[in-house]
Amino acid sequence: MNVTRRAIKDSAGDRMLMGTIYVVLGIVLIIVLYPLVYILSSSISSPAAVSSGRVWLWPVDISFKGYETLFHSPKIMTGYANSLFYTTAGTIISVILTILIAYPLSRNSFFGRKAIMILLTFTMLFSGGLIPTYLVVKELGLIDTRWALLIPNAIWVWQVIITRSFFQASIPEELCEASEIDGCSDLRFIWSIVVPLSKPIIAVLVLMYAVGQWNAYFDALIYLKSEKLFPLQLILRSIIIQNNSSGSQDALKLVERQQLADLLKYSLIVVATLPVLVIYPFVQRFFVQGMLVGSVKG
């Protein structure tokens, strides 16, 4: 066996293949990392260096003026708090509703499950459009309320489909039948058995919904009017617009304003993406496992 392993290890074809794989992976790593390093370096460089294009990889004339400008705005912390609330509350609501919809659809004994899946899938291809959706939200009295960002898009059909597939592959019908014989209710079965066995797919749902909620800004732009309810993304958008506006006719001030606007773009990207980058490594293992479980059955 050792001879066989040594022969395989010393094979010229295998060495060439592994070398090619390492080269390709190295190129992919550079492609992925370079924008991140460039954005971070630009965010801590001087406005003049960023505006003139002198930042290529490492920071030039290190300055934290972009972050100082951002966090001196009293709206930033309010926007951060609002985004954390929308992300946390929205993710909890979405995960609970997705599980409560996907589990019945995964059971063969549930009457009409195929018709319901057809209707759900239909909504992935066709929707009512922006104006009808806005009218529905308005009639429900959700305009300019926090619920407008939590309820209308609480369920994503694709998440329902992958969750249903996970339940079909991981939660056998016999387990449900045994619980019914013992007098366990459906909700008790979901809470005590289904949820503990579904940690990988729940991690997938949490990550997907949380990222979607954190990055969402269009619904807030449409449904919210009060600045005290604005998420971070709308606050950052308003800061960029204000710094891009040319209210002064002084040429020097216009140049400084434009340089600061260019710097703020990179600082805003770091501020807006940092929470997701911090959370992702902790759920990556569950995320990969949850995406693969149920893909191959047998």
C-alpha positions in Angstrom: 0.0 0.0 0.0 2.9 2.4 0.8 4.4 1.6 -2.6 1.1 2.4 -4.3 0.7 5.7 -2.4 4.3 6.7 -3.2 3.7 5.9 -6.9 0.5 7.9 -7.0 2.2 10.8 -5.1 5.1 10.8 -7.4 3.0 10.7 -10.6 3.9 13.5 -13.0 0.3 13.8 -14.1 -1.0 14.2 -10.5 1.7 16.7 -9.7 0.7 18.7 -12.7 -3.0 18.5 -11.8 -2.4 19.6 -8.2 -0.2 22.4 -9.4 -2.9 23.6 -11.8 -5.5 23.5 -9.0 -3.3 25.5 -6.7 -2.6 28.1 -9.4 -6.3 28.4 -10.2 -7.3 28.7 -6.5 -4.5 31.2 -6.0 -5.9 33.4 -8.8 -9.4 33.1 -7.5 -8.2 34.0 -4.0 -6.5 37.1 -5.4 -9.6 38.1 -7.4 -11.7 37.8 -4.2 -9.3 39.4 -1.8 -8.1 42.3 -3.9 -11.4 44.3 -3.8 -11.7 43.8 -0.1 -8.2 45.0 0.6 -8.6 47.9 -1.8 -11.8 49.1 -0.2 -10.4 48.8 3.3 -7.2 50.6 2.2 -9.2 53.4 0.5 -11.4 53.9 3.5 -8.4 54.8 5.7 -6.5 56.8 3.1 -6.6 60.6 2.7 -9.4 62.1 0.6 -6.9 63.5 -1.9 -5.1 60.2 -2.3 -8.4 58.4 -3.0 -9.8 61.0 -5.3 -6.5 61.1 -7.4 -6.4 57.3 -7.7 -3.1 56.9 -5.9 -4.5 54.1 -3.7 -3.7 50.8 -5.5 -3.4 48.3 -2.7 -2.1 49.7 0.5 -3.3 52.9 2.3 -1.8 56.2 1.2 -1.5 59.0 3.7 -3.4 57.2 6.4 -6.4 59.1 7.5 -9.7 58.2 9.3 -11.5 61.3 8.1 -14.2 59.2 6.4 -15.1 57.3 9.5 -14.9 60.5 11.6 -17.4 62.2 9.2 -19.7 59.2 9.3 -19.8 58.7 13.1 -20.1 62.4 13.8 -23.5 62.2 12.2 -26.1 61.5 15.0 -28.2 59.6 12.4 -25.6 56.9 12.0 -26.2 55.2 15.4 -30.0 55.5 15.0 -29.6 53.9 11.6 -27.4 51.1 13.0 -29.9 50.4 15.8 -32.8 50.3 13.3 -31.0 48.0 11.0 -30.1 45.7 13.9 -33.7 45.6 14.9 -35.0 45.0 11.4 -32.4 42.3 10.9 -33.0 40.5 14.2 -36.8 40.7 14.2 -37.2 40.1 10.5 -34.9 37.0 10.6 -36.8 35.5 13.6 -40.2 36.1 11.9 -39.0 34.8 8.5 -37.4 31.6 9.9 -40.4 30.7 12.0 -42.9 31.2 9.2 -40.6 29.4 6.7 -40.4 26.3 9.0 -44.2 26.4 9.7 -44.8 26.4 5.9 -42.1 24.1 4.8 -42.7 21.3 7.3 -46.4 20.5 6.3 -45.4 20.7 2.7 -42.8 18.0 3.3 -45.3 15.5 4.6 -47.0 13.2 2.2 -50.1 13.1 4.4 -50.7 16.8 4.0 -53.7 17.3 1.6 -53.2 19.8 -1.2 -49.4 20.2 -0.7 -48.7 20.0 -4.5 -51.3 22.7 -5.3 -49.8 24.9 -2.6 -46.3 24.4 -3.9 -47.4 25.3 -7.5 -48.9 28.5 -6.2 -45.8 29.3 -4.2 -43.5 28.6 -7.2 -45.8 30.7 -9.4 -45.0 33.8 -7.3 -41.3 33.3 -8.1 -42.1 34.0 -11.8 -44.9 36.5 -11.5 -45.8 39.1 -8.9 -48.4 41.8 -8.5 -45.9 44.6 -9.1 -44.8 47.6 -7.1 -48.0 49.7 -7.2 -50.4 46.9 -6.2 -48.0 45.8 -3.4 -47.8 49.4 -2.1 -51.6 49.7 -2.1 -51.9 46.5 -0.1 -49.3 47.7 2.4 -51.1 51.0 2.6 -54.6 49.4 3.1 -53.1 47.3 6.0 -52.0 50.5 7.7 -48.3 49.6 7.6 -47.0 52.7 5.8 -44.3 54.5 7.9 -44.2 51.7 10.5 -41.6 49.1 11.3 -43.9 46.4 10.2 -43.7 47.5 6.6 -40.1 46.1 6.6 -40.9 42.9 8.4 -44.2 41.5 7.0 -44.4 42.1 3.2 -41.2 40.1 2.4 -41.2 37.9 5.4 -41.1 34.7 3.3 -38.9 33.8 0.4 -40.1 31.0 -1.8 -36.7 29.6 -2.5 -36.0 29.3 1.2 -39.3 27.4 1.6 -38.2 25.0 -1.2 -34.8 24.1 0.3 -36.3 23.8 3.8 -39.0 21.5 2.5 -36.3 19.4 0.7 -34.3 19.2 4.0 -37.3 18.0 6.0 -38.1 15.4 3.4 -34.6 14.0 3.5 -34.0 14.3 7.2 -37.3 13.9 9.1 -38.8 10.5 8.3 -42.5 10.0 8.3 -42.2 7.1 10.9 -40.8 9.6 13.4 -44.0 11.7 13.1 -46.2 8.7 13.3 -44.5 7.5 16.5 -44.9 10.9 18.1 -48.6 10.9 17.2 -49.0 7.5 18.9 -47.5 9.0 22.1 -50.0 11.9 21.9 -47.6 14.6 20.8 -49.2 17.5 19.0 -47.9 18.9 15.7 -46.5 22.1 17.2 -44.9 20.1 20.0 -43.4 17.8 17.5 -42.0 20.7 15.5 -40.5 22.4 18.5 -39.2 19.3 20.3 -38.0 17.2 17.4 -37.9 19.0 14.1 -36.2 22.1 15.3 -33.3 20.3 17.2 -32.7 18.1 14.2 -32.7 21.0 11.7 -29.9 23.2 13.0 -28.0 23.1 9.7 -30.9 24.3 7.6 -31.9 26.9 10.3 -28.4 28.3 10.1 -28.8 28.6 6.4 -32.1 30.4 6.8 -30.7 32.7 9.5 -27.8 33.7 7.3 -29.8 34.2 4.1 -32.6 36.2 5.8 -30.2 38.2 7.9 -28.1 39.3 5.0 -31.2 40.1 3.0 -32.6 42.2 5.8 -29.4 44.0 6.5 -28.8 45.0 2.9 -32.4 45.9 2.1 -33.1 49.5 1.5 -35.7 49.7 -1.3 -38.7 48.8 0.9 -37.6 51.4 3.4 -37.3 53.9 0.6 -40.8 53.2 -0.5 -42.7 52.7 2.8 -41.0 54.8 5.3 -41.2 58.6 5.8 -39.9 59.2 9.3 -36.1 59.5 9.5 -36.2 57.9 13.0 -37.3 54.7 11.3 -34.7 54.7 8.5 -32.3 51.7 8.4 -28.6 52.3 8.1 -28.6 51.9 4.3 -31.0 54.9 3.9 -29.0 57.0 6.3 -25.7 56.2 4.4 -27.5 57.0 1.1 -28.6 60.4 2.4 -25.0 61.2 3.6 -23.6 60.4 0.1 -26.3 62.6 -1.6 -25.6 65.5 0.8 -21.8 65.3 0.2 -22.3 65.1 -3.5 -24.6 68.2 -3.6 -22.9 71.4 -4.9 -24.5 74.0 -2.6 -21.4 76.1 -2.6 -19.9 77.9 -5.5 -16.4 78.1 -4.0 -14.2 75.9 -6.3 -11.9 74.8 -3.4 -14.8 73.7 -1.3 -16.3 71.9 -4.2 -13.1 69.9 -4.7 -12.8 69.1 -1.0 -16.5 68.0 -1.0 -16.0 65.8 -4.0 -12.8 64.2 -2.4 -14.7 63.6 0.8 -17.6 62.0 -1.2 -15.2 59.6 -2.9 -13.7 58.7 0.5 -17.1 58.2 2.1 -18.1 55.7 -0.5 -15.4 53.3 0.7 -16.0 54.0 4.4 -19.7 53.4 3.9 -19.0 50.0 2.3 -16.9 48.9 5.2 -19.4 50.1 7.8 -22.3 48.4 6.0 -20.6 45.1 5.4 -18.7 44.7 8.6 -21.5 43.0 10.6 -22.0 40.4 7.9 -18.3 39.6 7.6 -18.1 39.2 11.4 -21.1 36.9 11.6 -20.4 34.7 8.6 -17.4 32.7 9.9 -19.4 31.5 12.9 -22.2 30.0 10.7 -20.2 28.9 7.7 -19.9 25.3 8.9 -23.7 25.0 9.3 -24.3 26.9 6.1 -22.3 24.4 3.9 -23.8 21.4 5.7 -27.4 22.7 5.4 -27.0 23.4 1.7 -25.7 19.9 1.0 -28.0 17.9 3.2 -30.9 16.7 1.2 -29.3 17.3 -2.2 -28.4 13.6 -2.5 -30.9 11.2 -1.1 -30.2 7.5 -0.4 
